[in-house]
Amino acid sequence: MTDSTSGSGTIAYRASILDSLGDPAELGLENSYRYFEDGMMVVQDGRILALGEAAEIMPGLSSGTTIRHYEDALITPGFIDTHIHYPQTGMIASYGEQLLDWLENYTFPAEQKFADPAHAEQVSEIFINELLRNGTTTALVFGTVHPQSVDAFFSTAEKHNLRMIAGKVMMDRNAPKALTDTPESGYRDSKALIERWHGKGRLHYAVTPRFAPTSSPEQLATAGQLLREHEGLYMHTHLSENRNEIEWVKELFPEQSGYLDVYDHHNLLGKRSVFAHGVHLCDEECQRLAETDSAIAFCPTSNLFLGSGLFNLPQAEQHKIKVGLGTDVGAGTSFSMLQTLNEAYKVMQLQGSKLHPFKSFYLATLGGARALELDQQVGTLEPGSEADFLVLDYNATPLMSYRMQQAKSLDERLFVLMTLGDDRAVKETFAMGRKIYSRD
């Protein structure tokens, strides 16, 4: 699946090339992207050295530069998944429940297996291979309550030199005893993991209370304490996914004005705080998310699968909230960001709104990087950035190939990719200039 192609030396990649320059909602469609029909990207020692038209770059290449030419293909930044659960890999496509029953009947039994380090190691390998096969090079990842689940994930990510973010679940109530910690042990275990992994290579740690109902006020306070004590940490949790969940939060935290206020009260909002879902938010909550520079992970496949509701992307745009895209495996039914964009388009259609292909690819790349405060490193093909990118095959399937022959514009080709594309459309995946997945 992977190869040993080194990220050292200088390699020029020739193909059609696309990346986002900003949010189309702010810049307008025409100003939001950069595209070269016959482009060239030069990569040296794991970083992008140059980007532009092939005809302009080729004469300046140093002698001995390797050139790799891809026909009928598109190079884009690696996809960025802003919300996913690696322990749920083995329970994807579990039938017939909405959120709270789904957690009880499927999620918690699956996560108890991660007390075994060998199981955690096996699943982490399968999980990361699936990410790479689908062109995802960076993800914000839930572990389980077990510290060994995070050790296994980071060890696997480190082997591939991936920029990844993960954390141990903190959960001290309303869950099976085998999956609960305490405020003290959750703090202690998280702190040890932070000291072991945060900032090591391309890895980052996320303080990870599962969601408000499974953490006591005391535990949420210790999560805030961890964020204050360590520079550059992330905070990753769930917010307003399901209406029954929201009512439960009101019962558990009657002194707070709403679900978001529970997190706000414990100092969990901020520029590296990512809240999955946010399906049922009022304008005041959106305003507060924007004020604190917090982000939302839009998880359309999961929201449809669990019947949770339809995320209001125009509302988030109006309030200028940072939004990334999340597959939310295992409630999400695909690791493919292309298929997740397919579902996002349908979610917008059901609300009488449209999701333009340029906005879609922004959400899957630069938008996700901005949500994770990583846009200086990934999510872009800007010279100087880390060379995490992928090669998409316009002829991945017979139907896609035939449909592409009818396409008359770039945005139409992108829409075909996000509607008909899946893992088969990903020809190659690169991290820091090294090929780490090849379909062929």
C-alpha positions as CSV (number, residue, x, y, z in Angstrom):
1,M,0.0,0.0,0.0
2,T,2.8,2.4,0.8
3,D,6.1,2.8,-0.9
4,S,9.5,4.0,0.1
5,T,9.7,7.0,-2.2
6,S,11.7,9.5,-0.2
7,G,10.7,13.1,0.6
8,S,14.3,14.2,0.1
9,G,15.8,15.7,-3.1
10,T,13.9,17.7,-5.7
11,I,10.9,16.4,-7.6
12,A,8.6,18.3,-10.0
13,Y,5.0,17.1,-10.3
14,R,3.2,18.0,-13.5
15,A,-0.6,17.8,-13.8
16,S,-3.6,20.0,-13.4
17,I,-3.3,21.6,-10.0
18,L,-5.8,23.2,-7.7
19,D,-5.8,24.7,-4.3
20,S,-8.0,27.2,-2.3
21,L,-7.0,30.7,-1.5
22,G,-9.8,31.4,0.9
23,D,-13.5,31.0,1.7
24,P,-15.7,31.6,-1.3
25,A,-18.3,33.1,1.1
26,E,-15.8,35.9,1.8
27,L,-13.8,36.2,-1.4
28,G,-16.3,35.2,-4.0
29,L,-16.1,32.1,-6.1
30,E,-13.6,33.5,-8.7
31,N,-11.2,34.8,-6.2
32,S,-11.2,31.8,-3.9
33,Y,-9.1,29.3,-5.8
34,R,-5.8,28.9,-7.8
35,Y,-5.8,26.6,-10.8
36,F,-3.2,25.6,-13.4
37,E,-4.5,23.5,-16.3
38,D,-1.0,22.4,-17.1
39,G,0.7,23.1,-13.8
40,M,3.9,22.1,-12.0
41,M,4.7,21.8,-8.3
42,V,8.3,21.5,-7.2
43,V,8.9,19.7,-3.9
44,Q,12.2,19.7,-2.1
45,D,13.0,18.1,1.2
46,G,9.4,17.7,2.1
47,R,8.2,21.2,1.3
48,I,6.7,22.9,-1.7
49,L,9.4,24.9,-3.4
50,A,7.5,26.3,-6.4
51,L,4.0,26.3,-7.9
52,G,2.8,27.6,-11.3
53,E,2.4,26.9,-15.0
54,A,4.6,24.1,-16.2
55,A,5.9,26.2,-19.1
56,E,7.2,28.8,-16.8
57,I,8.7,26.6,-14.2
58,M,10.4,23.9,-16.3
59,P,13.1,26.1,-17.8
60,G,14.3,27.0,-14.4
61,L,14.5,23.4,-13.0
62,S,18.0,22.4,-11.9
63,S,19.6,19.6,-13.9
64,G,18.8,16.1,-12.5
65,T,15.4,17.2,-11.2
66,T,13.0,14.3,-11.5
67,I,9.7,15.1,-13.3
68,R,6.6,13.1,-12.7
69,H,3.8,13.7,-15.2
70,Y,0.2,12.8,-14.5
71,E,-2.3,13.0,-17.4
72,D,-6.0,13.3,-16.8
73,A,-5.3,13.9,-13.1
74,L,-5.7,16.7,-10.6
75,I,-3.2,17.5,-7.8
76,T,-4.8,19.1,-4.7
77,P,-3.7,19.5,-1.0
78,G,-4.3,16.4,1.1
79,F,-7.8,16.3,2.6
80,I,-8.3,17.3,6.2
81,D,-10.8,15.5,8.4
82,T,-11.8,17.7,11.4
83,H,-13.8,15.0,13.3
84,I,-13.4,11.2,13.3
85,H,-13.3,8.3,15.8
86,Y,-10.6,5.8,15.1
87,P,-11.9,3.2,17.7
88,Q,-15.2,3.1,15.7
89,T,-13.6,1.7,12.6
90,G,-14.9,-1.8,13.3
91,M,-18.5,-0.7,13.9
92,I,-19.0,1.5,10.9
93,A,-22.4,0.7,9.2
94,S,-24.1,-0.3,12.5
95,Y,-27.9,-0.5,11.9
96,G,-30.9,1.3,13.2
97,E,-30.3,3.8,16.1
98,Q,-30.1,7.5,16.8
99,L,-27.3,9.1,18.8
100,L,-27.9,8.1,22.4
101,D,-29.0,4.5,21.8
102,W,-26.3,4.2,19.2
103,L,-23.7,5.1,21.8
104,E,-25.1,2.6,24.2
105,N,-25.6,-0.3,21.8
106,Y,-22.6,0.0,19.5
107,T,-20.0,2.5,20.5
108,F,-19.4,1.7,24.1
109,P,-19.0,-2.1,23.5
110,A,-16.6,-1.4,20.7
111,E,-14.5,1.0,22.7
112,Q,-14.1,-1.3,25.6
113,K,-11.9,-3.5,23.5
114,F,-9.2,-0.8,23.5
115,A,-8.1,-1.8,26.9
116,D,-6.0,-4.3,25.0
117,P,-2.9,-2.5,23.5
118,A,-2.6,-5.1,20.7
119,H,-6.2,-4.4,19.6
120,A,-5.5,-0.7,19.6
121,E,-2.4,-1.2,17.5
122,Q,-4.2,-3.3,15.0
123,V,-7.1,-0.9,14.6
124,S,-4.8,2.1,14.4
125,E,-3.0,0.6,11.4
126,I,-6.3,-0.2,9.6
127,F,-7.6,3.2,10.4
128,I,-4.6,5.2,9.1
129,N,-4.4,3.0,6.0
130,E,-8.0,3.9,5.3
131,L,-7.3,7.6,5.7
132,L,-4.4,7.5,3.3
133,R,-6.3,5.4,0.8
134,N,-9.0,8.1,0.7
135,G,-6.5,11.0,0.5
136,T,-6.8,12.2,4.0
137,T,-3.4,13.4,5.4
138,T,-4.5,15.2,8.5
139,A,-7.3,14.4,11.0
140,L,-8.6,15.4,14.4
141,V,-9.1,12.0,16.0
142,F,-11.0,10.6,19.1
143,G,-9.3,7.8,21.0
144,T,-11.0,6.0,23.9
145,V,-10.7,6.5,27.6
146,H,-7.7,4.2,27.6
147,P,-4.3,6.0,27.3
148,Q,-3.0,3.0,25.3
149,S,-5.5,3.8,22.5
150,V,-3.7,7.2,22.0
151,D,-0.2,5.7,22.3
152,A,-1.1,3.2,19.5
153,F,-2.6,5.9,17.3
154,F,0.3,8.3,17.6
155,S,2.9,5.5,17.2
156,T,1.3,4.6,13.9
157,A,0.9,8.2,12.7
158,E,4.5,8.9,13.6
159,K,5.8,6.0,11.4
160,H,4.2,7.7,8.4
161,N,5.3,11.2,9.5
162,L,1.7,12.5,9.4
163,R,0.4,15.7,10.9
164,M,-2.3,14.3,13.2
165,I,-4.2,15.4,16.3
166,A,-5.7,13.1,18.8
167,G,-6.6,12.7,22.5
168,K,-7.8,10.4,25.2
169,V,-11.5,10.5,25.9
170,M,-12.4,12.0,29.3
171,M,-15.6,10.5,30.6
172,D,-16.4,10.1,34.3
173,R,-20.2,9.5,34.3
174,N,-23.2,8.2,32.3
175,A,-21.1,5.5,30.7
176,P,-20.1,1.8,31.4
177,K,-17.8,1.5,34.3
178,A,-15.1,0.0,32.1
179,L,-15.1,3.2,30.1
180,T,-15.0,5.8,32.8
181,D,-12.2,7.6,34.4
182,T,-12.3,10.2,37.2
183,P,-11.5,13.9,37.1
184,E,-8.1,13.1,38.8
185,S,-7.2,10.1,36.6
186,G,-8.4,11.8,33.4
187,Y,-6.2,14.8,34.2
188,R,-3.2,12.7,35.1
189,D,-3.4,10.3,32.1
190,S,-4.0,13.2,29.7
191,K,-1.1,15.2,31.1
192,A,1.2,12.2,30.7
193,L,0.1,11.8,27.1
194,I,0.6,15.5,26.4
195,E,4.2,15.3,27.7
196,R,4.8,12.2,25.7
197,W,3.3,13.2,22.3
198,H,2.3,16.8,22.0
199,G,4.7,18.6,19.6
200,K,6.6,15.4,18.8
201,G,7.3,15.5,15.1
202,R,4.1,16.5,13.4
203,L,1.8,15.3,16.2
204,H,-0.5,17.4,18.4
205,Y,-2.6,16.6,21.5
206,A,-6.3,17.4,21.9
207,V,-8.0,17.5,25.3
208,T,-11.0,15.3,24.6
209,P,-14.1,15.3,26.9
210,R,-16.5,13.1,25.0
211,F,-19.5,15.4,25.4
212,A,-21.0,17.3,28.3
213,P,-23.4,14.5,29.5
214,T,-20.5,12.1,30.2
215,S,-18.3,14.6,32.1
216,S,-19.0,16.0,35.5
217,P,-18.5,19.7,36.1
218,E,-15.3,18.7,38.0
219,Q,-13.9,16.9,35.0
220,L,-14.8,19.7,32.6
221,A,-12.9,22.0,35.0
222,T,-9.8,19.8,34.8
223,A,-10.1,19.9,31.0
224,G,-9.9,23.6,31.1
225,Q,-7.0,23.4,33.5
226,L,-5.0,21.2,31.0
227,L,-5.6,23.8,28.3
228,R,-4.2,26.6,30.5
229,E,-1.2,24.6,31.6
230,H,0.1,23.5,28.1
231,E,0.7,25.7,25.1
232,G,-0.9,24.9,21.8
233,L,-3.3,22.2,22.8
234,Y,-6.5,21.5,21.0
235,M,-9.9,20.9,22.6
236,H,-12.2,18.4,20.8
237,T,-15.7,17.5,21.8
238,H,-19.3,17.2,20.5
239,L,-22.0,19.9,20.6
240,S,-25.7,20.1,19.8
241,E,-25.9,17.0,17.6
242,N,-29.2,15.6,18.6
243,R,-32.3,17.2,20.2
244,N,-32.6,14.6,22.9
245,E,-29.0,15.1,23.7
246,I,-29.6,18.8,24.1
247,E,-32.5,18.2,26.5
248,W,-30.3,15.9,28.5
249,V,-27.6,18.6,28.8
250,K,-30.2,21.0,30.1
251,E,-31.2,18.5,32.8
252,L,-27.6,17.8,33.8
253,F,-26.5,21.5,33.8
254,P,-29.6,23.5,34.8
255,E,-27.4,26.4,36.0
256,Q,-26.1,27.0,32.5
257,S,-28.0,28.9,29.8
258,G,-27.5,26.2,27.1
259,Y,-25.2,23.5,25.8
260,L,-22.5,25.7,24.5
261,D,-22.5,27.7,27.8
262,V,-21.6,24.5,29.6
263,Y,-18.3,24.4,27.7
264,D,-17.9,28.2,27.9
265,H,-18.4,28.2,31.7
266,H,-15.4,25.8,32.0
267,N,-13.1,27.8,29.6
268,L,-13.2,25.3,26.8
269,L,-13.8,27.7,23.9
270,G,-10.9,29.1,21.9
271,K,-9.0,29.2,18.6
272,R,-8.0,25.5,18.8
273,S,-11.4,24.3,20.1
274,V,-13.3,22.2,17.6
275,F,-16.9,21.3,18.2
276,A,-18.3,18.4,16.2
277,H,-21.8,18.9,14.6
278,G,-23.4,22.1,15.9
279,V,-26.6,21.1,14.1
280,H,-29.0,22.8,16.4
281,L,-27.4,26.2,17.3
282,C,-29.1,29.5,18.0
283,D,-27.7,32.8,16.8
284,E,-26.3,33.7,20.2
285,E,-24.3,30.5,20.3
286,C,-23.0,31.1,16.8
287,Q,-22.0,34.6,17.8
288,R,-20.1,33.2,20.8
289,L,-18.3,30.6,18.7
290,A,-17.2,33.3,16.4
291,E,-16.1,35.7,19.2
292,T,-13.9,33.0,20.7
293,D,-12.5,31.8,17.3
294,S,-13.8,28.3,17.9
295,A,-14.6,26.0,15.0
296,I,-17.3,23.6,14.0
297,A,-16.8,20.2,12.2
298,F,-19.6,19.8,9.7
299,C,-20.4,16.0,9.6
300,P,-23.1,15.5,7.0
301,T,-22.9,11.8,6.5
302,S,-23.1,11.1,10.2
303,N,-25.9,13.6,10.7
304,L,-28.0,11.9,8.0
305,F,-27.1,8.4,9.2
306,L,-28.2,9.0,12.8
307,G,-31.1,11.2,11.8
308,S,-29.6,14.1,13.8
309,G,-30.6,17.0,11.6
310,L,-29.2,19.3,8.9
311,F,-26.2,21.6,9.7
312,N,-27.0,25.3,8.8
313,L,-23.8,26.2,6.9
314,P,-25.2,29.6,5.7
315,Q,-25.8,30.5,9.4
316,A,-22.2,29.7,10.2
317,E,-21.0,31.8,7.3
318,Q,-23.2,34.7,8.4
319,H,-21.5,34.6,11.8
320,K,-18.0,34.0,10.2
321,I,-17.5,30.8,12.2
322,K,-14.5,28.6,11.1
323,V,-16.0,25.4,9.6
324,G,-14.2,22.2,8.5
325,L,-15.5,18.9,7.2
326,G,-15.7,15.7,9.3
327,T,-16.4,12.2,8.2
328,D,-17.3,11.2,11.8
329,V,-16.6,7.5,11.2
330,G,-18.1,5.3,12.6
331,A,-21.5,7.1,12.6
332,G,-20.3,8.5,9.3
333,T,-20.4,5.8,6.6
334,S,-17.3,6.5,4.6
335,F,-13.7,7.6,5.1
336,S,-13.9,9.3,1.8
337,M,-14.0,13.1,1.9
338,L,-15.3,13.1,-1.6
339,Q,-18.3,11.0,-0.5
340,T,-18.7,13.3,2.6
341,L,-18.9,16.3,0.2
342,N,-21.5,14.4,-1.8
343,E,-23.6,14.2,1.4
344,A,-22.9,17.8,2.3
345,Y,-24.3,18.9,-1.0
346,K,-27.5,17.0,-0.3
347,V,-27.8,18.5,3.2
348,M,-27.6,22.0,1.7
349,Q,-30.2,21.0,-1.0
350,L,-32.6,19.9,1.7
351,Q,-32.4,23.4,3.1
352,G,-32.9,25.2,-0.2
353,S,-29.3,26.1,-0.5
354,K,-26.4,25.1,-2.8
355,L,-22.9,24.0,-2.0
356,H,-20.6,25.1,-4.9
357,P,-17.7,22.7,-5.8
358,F,-15.2,25.5,-4.9
359,K,-16.7,25.8,-1.5
360,S,-16.7,22.0,-1.1
361,F,-13.0,21.7,-1.8
362,Y,-12.3,24.6,0.5
363,L,-14.0,22.8,3.3
364,A,-12.1,19.6,2.7
365,T,-8.7,21.4,2.5
366,L,-7.9,25.0,3.5
367,G,-11.1,25.3,5.5
368,G,-10.2,22.3,7.6
369,A,-6.7,23.6,8.0
370,R,-8.0,27.0,9.2
371,A,-10.4,25.3,11.6
372,L,-7.4,23.5,13.1
373,E,-5.1,26.5,13.0
374,L,-2.8,24.7,10.6
375,D,-3.2,26.7,7.4
376,Q,0.5,27.8,7.6
377,Q,1.5,24.2,7.3
378,V,-1.1,22.2,5.4
379,G,-4.3,22.6,3.4
380,T,-2.6,24.6,0.7
381,L,0.0,24.3,-2.0
382,E,1.6,27.6,-1.2
383,P,5.4,27.5,-1.6
384,G,7.0,26.9,1.8
385,S,4.1,24.8,3.1
386,E,4.5,21.1,3.9
387,A,4.1,18.9,0.9
388,D,1.0,17.0,1.9
389,F,-0.9,16.4,-1.3
390,L,-2.8,13.9,-3.4
391,V,-3.3,13.0,-7.1
392,L,-6.9,12.5,-8.1
393,D,-7.7,10.4,-11.2
394,Y,-10.4,11.8,-13.5
395,N,-10.8,8.4,-15.0
396,A,-11.1,6.3,-11.8
397,T,-14.2,4.5,-12.9
398,P,-15.8,3.9,-16.4
399,L,-18.8,6.1,-15.4
400,M,-16.6,8.9,-14.1
401,S,-14.5,8.8,-17.2
402,Y,-17.5,9.0,-19.5
403,R,-19.1,11.8,-17.4
404,M,-15.8,13.8,-17.5
405,Q,-15.9,13.7,-21.3
406,Q,-19.1,15.8,-21.0
407,A,-17.7,18.3,-18.5
408,K,-17.1,21.7,-19.9
409,S,-15.5,23.6,-17.0
410,L,-13.3,23.1,-13.9
411,D,-16.2,23.4,-11.4
412,E,-18.2,20.8,-13.4
413,R,-15.2,18.4,-13.2
414,L,-14.9,19.0,-9.4
415,F,-18.6,18.4,-9.0
416,V,-18.3,15.1,-10.8
417,L,-15.4,14.2,-8.5
418,M,-17.3,15.0,-5.3
419,T,-20.5,13.2,-6.6
420,L,-19.1,10.1,-8.2
421,G,-15.7,9.9,-6.6
422,D,-14.6,7.8,-3.6
423,D,-11.4,6.0,-2.6
424,R,-10.9,4.8,-6.2
425,A,-10.4,8.4,-7.4
426,V,-7.3,8.7,-5.2
427,K,-4.3,7.7,-7.3
428,E,-1.5,8.7,-4.9
429,T,-1.2,10.3,-1.4
430,F,1.9,12.2,-0.2
431,A,3.0,13.4,3.2
432,M,6.0,15.7,3.6
433,G,6.9,15.0,-0.1
434,R,6.9,11.2,0.5
435,K,4.5,8.9,-1.3
436,I,2.7,7.0,1.4
437,Y,-0.1,5.5,-0.7
438,S,-0.4,4.4,-4.3
439,R,-3.6,2.9,-5.6
440,D,-1.7,1.0,-8.3
